[in-house]
Amino acid sequence: MSWLHALKHTARSGLKVERQRLDPLVAVRAALGLALVVGAALYLFGPAVAASSAFGAFQAALATFQRSWRTRPVLALASGASLAVTTFVGYLTGAHPVLFISLLALWTFLAGLAWAVGPTAGMIASSNVAIMLVTVTLPTSVAAAAQHAGMIMVGGIVQAALIVLFPVRRWGAQRDALADALAAEADYARRLRHDPVAPFDPEPLMHARNAAAITPRQARRRPAELHGARGLAERIRPVLASLADPALGVPAEGEQRARVRELLAAAASTLDAAARAVRHGEPVTMSPAARAVLAVPKEGAVLTGPARRAESRLISLLRDVIETAQGSGTDNAKRTGPGRSPHEDTAYRTARRLARSAARKVARRPEHRADPHDHLHRPTVPGLIPVALRAMRAELRRDSPVFRHAVRVAVVAATGYAVGASLPLGHGYWAPMAAVMVMRPDFSQTYSRAVARFGGTLLGVALATGLVQLTHPDTRLSAALAVGCAFLMFLLLRTGYAVTQVCVSGYVVFLLGMGGLQWTQTVPERVVLTLAGGLLAMLAYAVYPAWETPRLRTRLADWLIADGRYATAVLQRYADPAGAPRDAVREALLATREARVAWQDALERAANEPVRSRGLSRSAADDAPHALAQLARVAMLMEAHLPARDTTPVPAAAALAEALRTDTEAAARAVRERRTPRWDAFRAALDAWDAEDAAGDDKVVRKGAGLLVEALDELTHALDAEGPRPRGSAARTAA
């Protein structure tokens, strides 16, 4: 993509407005916290302190809107405390320009490295630096600076207290994540009825897994229906695929296929019912048709062999899902608390106790105890500090996109502050503030946010200026207008960055106007310096980029290694059912999903970069992922039939596993070095097994090994520029 096309694309994406579901109650609560803090500070201390406290409450509220699984009060407190410390330290050095610029560069560099911890940490750290540039100009002494920092902290405390006192749909995000995972599997089962090899996007399962990670305190308060259902959903997916796929399931037509279609329809109906129950706190309502299909008689079963075992396992898992989700209905009873009789209160408590007991019973079953991902631990905030330090230290290398982002943003912030201070405009901090807020570790977000910020700022200050000239607001009215703009920003936060910048610009104009600054003293400087900051950010990425395009082959090789380890772990279970590590298959599957997502993110970023393709042609970038997806899918089909620990081992599976491990490691090196991968060792092991003609129940392994060879050959053809193009099976998806 040329620079012209890249700039056009990023400009359009930055100015795009999306229709999203709004959360007015959450926006009202955040604006109320801001209003309480501003009103109290204005009454007790005056406009300057009120402005500082407003920034603290605003930043704390903004942190609670981030896509994080941390509890909202924790996010508000962490944001308020970190901004208070940043502001106080910044003021102490503000009187010494060289020292302040040095501190600014260091602080911004650390904020850039914070993106290694996650988007929420990166956003909070970047916002702290940007807001600090404004708040350090408000105090007039060290004591006043401490007072301002204290009021900023109070803003975070007030926002946290309001969230505790007025919760809005507690555990709602976790409910939605689990319900989305169940609904995605229901849709998958429905599509498998018509397309036995239908694709499945594991992102909802990954999202639910992230949501399931909790602190010890959260574990004591988590609703019963959120305990265990996700692990069951993970186990259902390979069983559905193995039943539907003719390769390892039942024939494409006939009586057995009709039975499979009935099972898939019943599974879809059951999973949808469980998803509704979890999402809305309603009782699980199953259709009579689904109940009839899942009540299979012990004699006269249609399915036989592995398909019969998969049928039994699916029915057992679906019953466990319903049993676990059944606790959702008690939440609905809890909402109707006023007016319940004592007998109804006793019934509610009994139902709640039974629901929790059922969830614990499901989690204690042997098949669930064998899977540790049912109890995912999330470190507390103090426990997160060493984790964050390790993550940031791991990014201290020249080829790291996060490190390069940290260097860019530190240099731009220091340069922007020096340039802004040298210009005769005043409020020179707006240039580095704009640059810090728009810069991200990747090209597309940086450029789109720069365009969106300038466009939103231009429109926002124009509207705010017009309103100021019409109303001539005093201090109180300016404060009220600032709170109104903040409410609109909280309400429209998900609709696009340009929309939020319109509201933020009005918020800043009214907030500074509350302190006595006229619009003629702020608006022109803000527009010009925002443009300067955006241009600095865009120029910095062009001069010191972190392009994703040259790393595509590395991402593809990482995905290949992850897929190979997943298939190897499955084969090792067949080779040694009793001795193979119990968690190896699960851990390998999670690594495969992470590698797949990393590839997709990298490919999406590379598509918008003004860089000529180096390493992977467009056709190879399209076909190679399909082959890797097929490789993971075959491993998943074999996983659905994993043997019990007392099952007779398949000795040939050990040789296949070792050969596959060796070949995939060598093939990954070949992909990175732009050579064609080969699979000689795996093919030789399979040929040797065929020559032995060993007896035993190894049909799944033998058929699966053949499918693995097909997937590996498909990858070779995809990466061989002179090889023939594969047809037909390119539309497989990842596990």
Residue, then its C-alpha position, 0 to 999 in steps of 0.5 A: m500500500s502506498w503512503l497516499h492510500a495508507l493516509k486516506h485509509t487511516a483518515r477514514s477509519g479515524l473519522k468513522v462513527e459506529r453505532q454501539r449499544l449505549d450505557p446511559l446509567v453508567a454515563v450518569r454515574a460517572a458524570l455524577g461523580l465528576a459533578l460532586v467532586v467539582g462542586a465540592a472543590l469549587y465551594l471549598f477551595g476555588p476554581a483552580v483546585a476544582a479544575s485539578s479535581a475535575f481532571g482526577a475524577f474525569q480520568a478515574a471515570l474514563a479508566t472504568f470504561q476501559r475493556s478490562w476485567r479488573t473491578r471498576p472501583v480498583l481501576a478508578l482508585a488506581s487511576g486516581a492514585s497514579l495521576a495524583v503522584t504524577t501531578f505532584v512529582g511533575y510540579l516539583t520539577g516544573a520550575h526547572p525546564v531541563l529537569f522537567i523535560s527530562l522527567l517528562a521523557l522518562w515518565t513518557f517512556l515508562a508509559g509507553l512500556a506500560w503497553a506491554v502490560g495491556p491496553t488498559a495499563g497503557m491507556i491509563a499511563s498515557s492519560n496520566v502523562a497528558i493530564m499531568l501536563v495541564t495540572v502542573t500549571l495550576p498550583t502555585s506552591v508545594a503545599a498547593a501542589a499537594q492539595h491539588a494531588g489530594m483532590i485528584m485522589v479524592g476524585g478517584i475515591v468518589q468514582a470508586a465509591l459511587i460504583v460500589l454504592f450504585p452498581v450497574r449490572r454487577w458481573g455483567a461483563q463476565r455474564d456477557a462473555l460467557a453467554d457469547a461463548l455459549a451462543a457462538e457454540a450454539d451457532y456453530a452446532r447449527r451450521l454444522r448440520h448443513d456444513p460438516v466442516a463449518p468454520f468456528d472462530p474461537e475468539p468468544l471462547m478466548h474472551a470468556r477465558n479472560a473474563a473467568a480469571i478472578t482474584p481470590r476476593q472475586a472468587r468468594r463473590r462470583p455467582a454460581e452460574l459463572h463457575g464451571a460453564r466455560g470449561l464445559a463449553e470448551r469441551i463441547r466444541p471438539v465433540l461437536a466437530s467430531l460428530a459432524d465431520p465425516a472424516l472421523g465421525v459418521p457417513a455423510e448420508g444415512e440414518q447415522r447422519a440424521r441422528v447427528r443432525e438431531l443431536l446438533a439441533a438439540a445442542a444448539s437449542t440447549l446452548d442458546a437456552a443456557a446463554r439466555a439464562v446466564r446473560h439475563g439471570e433467567p431460569v433455563t428453559m429447554s424445548p421439549a424436542a431438545r429434551a427428547v433428543l438428549a434422552v437417548p435409550k441405552e439400547g437401540a442406539v443409532l450411533t456406534g463406535p467413536a461416534r457413539r462415545a462422542e454422543s454420550r459425551l455430548i449429552s453429558l456435557l450439555r446436561d452439566v451446562i444446564e445444571t450449572a447455568q440453572g443458578s441464573g434463575t435465582d438472580n431474577a428472584k432476587r431482583t423481585g425482593p420487595g413483596r416476597s413473603p417469608h416462605e418465598d425468601t426461604a425458597y429463594r435461599t434454598a434455590r440459591r444454595l442448591a444452585r451453588s451446590a450444583a455448580r460445585k458438584v459439576a466442578r468437582r467431577p473428575e473430568h473437571r478437576a483434570d482441567p485447571h483452567d476452570h479456576l483461573h487466577r488473576p493477581t491482585v493489584p499489588g501482585l500485578i506489580p512484579v508481573a508488569l515489571r517482568a513484561m516491561r523488561a521483556e520488551l527492552r529490545r530494539d526489535s520490540p514494537v512496544f520499545r520502539h513506541a516508548v522511544r518515539v513517544a518519549v522523544v515526541a513528548a520532550t520535543g513537543y513540550a520544548v517547541g510549544a514552550s518556545l512558541p509565543l502562543g501560550h499553553g504550549y503543553w497542548a502539543p505534547m499532550a495531543a501527541v501522547m494521547v494519539m500515539r499507539p504502538d502500531f501505525s494505523q491507530t496512531y495515524s487514524r487517532a491523529v486525524a480524529r483528534f484534530g478533526g474532533t478538536l476543531l469541531g469541539v472548540a468551535l461548538a464550545t466557543g459558539l456556546v460561550q459567546l451565546t451564554h457568557p457563562d460564569t464559574r458555576l455555569s462553566a462547571a455545569l457545561a463541563v460536566g455535561c460535555a463529560f457526560l456526553m463523552f462517557l455516553l458516546l465513548r464506544t462510537g468513535y475517537a473523533v466523537t469523543q474528542v468533540c466532547v473532550s474539547g468542549y470539556v476542556v474549554f469550559l473547565l479552563g473557562m471556569g478558572g477565568l480563562q477566556w476562550t480567546q486565550t485557549v481556543p486558537e492555541r489549542v487548535v494550532l498546538t493540537l495540529a502540531g502535536g498530531l503532526l509530530a506523532m505522525l512524523a515520529y512513526a514515519v522516521y522510527p517505525a515498527w512495521e508489521t509487514p516484515r514480521l509476517r513470516t515470523r508470525l506464521a512460523d510461530w503459529l506453525i510451531a504452536d499447531g505442531r505442538y498441539a498435534t504432537a501433544v494429542l498424539q502423545r496422549y494416544a501413545d501413552p494414555a497413562g503417562a502423558p501430562r494431563d494438561a499438555v493438550r489444553e496448554a498447547l491448544l491455548a498457545t495455538r489460539e494465541a498464535r492464531v490471534a497474533w497472526q490475524d492482528a499482525l496481518e490486519r496491521a500490515a494491510n494498512e501499512p505503507v510498506r511493500s510486501r517483503g517475504l510473503s506474497r498476497s496469495a501465500a498470506d491467504d492460503a498458508p493460514h488456511a493450511l495451518a487452520q486445517l492442521a489445528r482442526v485435525a488435531m482437535l478432531m483427534e482430541a475429541h476421541l482422546p483415550a482414557r488412562d486405562t486404554t491400550p497405548v498406540p505405540a506408533a503414535a509416539a514415533l509420529a509425535e516425535a517426527l511431527r515435532t522435529d518436522t515442524e521445528a525445522a519447517a518453522r526455521a524454513v518459513r522464517e528463512r523463506r525456504t519451502p518446508r518439508w515433512d520427510a520425517f513425519r511421512a516416513a514414520l507414517d509409511a513405516w506404520d502402514a508397512e507394519d499393518a498393526a492391529g488394534d483400535d487405532k483408526v482415529v490415529r491412523k485416519g488423523a495422521g493421514l489428514l495431518v499429512e494433507a494439511l502439511d502438504e497444503l502448507t507446502h504448496a501455499l508457501d512454494a511460489e512455483g508449486p501447484r495451488p491446492r483446491g477444495s480444503a482451503a476453507r478450514t478454520a483454527a481450533 
